[in-house]
Structures are given as structure tokens and as C-alpha cells.
């Protein structure tokens, strides 16, 4: 409890990984209803795990490495390449929202230390 920077970094990591799921869901839902007039069903636990891992790894790389802002988008590539259940545009919307959230958490961390 004595290292306040580490506690703040872990808090941002938890927010980006787990709290990012509803944010990415609503961004995806907004895009889908605006484009196709269809609603999106909130993903089940297994379907949320790749996004949680991607956002977590991207946020860790941004916070704990000096090159994190450059390498963070690479964590979203496997999901973009290997996911077949949704369209390419929807995958890019999810990856973009996850990247923005990870970058936001990284910027907040660097502005406060």
C-alpha cells in the first residue's frame, strides 16, 4: 500500500480490462444500430475474455513500457485476424474502442505521475 503509483496503475488496468467491456459494447451497439438498425446482444463471459485480455495487455504495455503506445495496437491483431463470427467492420470498431480506452488509461497514468 505504500507504492501509490503501482496501486493507481493496477486500478487503471482493472478499469481498462473489465470496465472497458460495457464501453466497447455500447460503442459497438451504437455503430451497429446507426448503420444497420439492429441491436447487439451483450456478450457472454467466454465471448468477453479476448477483449479483456487484449485491453489488459495493451494497457500494461502502455503503462509499464516506454514503447507501449507504439506496440499496444498489436495486441488487437489476433482478434482481428482470427475471429470469424462478426464482420470486419465490427471487429475494427471493437479494436478501435479498445485501443482508445487503453490509450486513455495510459495518458491518465502519465499525466498523474
Secondary structure, DSSP 8 states (H G I E B T S, - for coil): ---HHHHHHHHHHHIIIIIHHHHHHHHHHHHHHHHHS-------HHHHHHHHHHHHHHHHHHHH-TTHHHHGGGGGHHHHHH--SS-HHHHHHHHHHHHHHHHHHHHHHHHH-
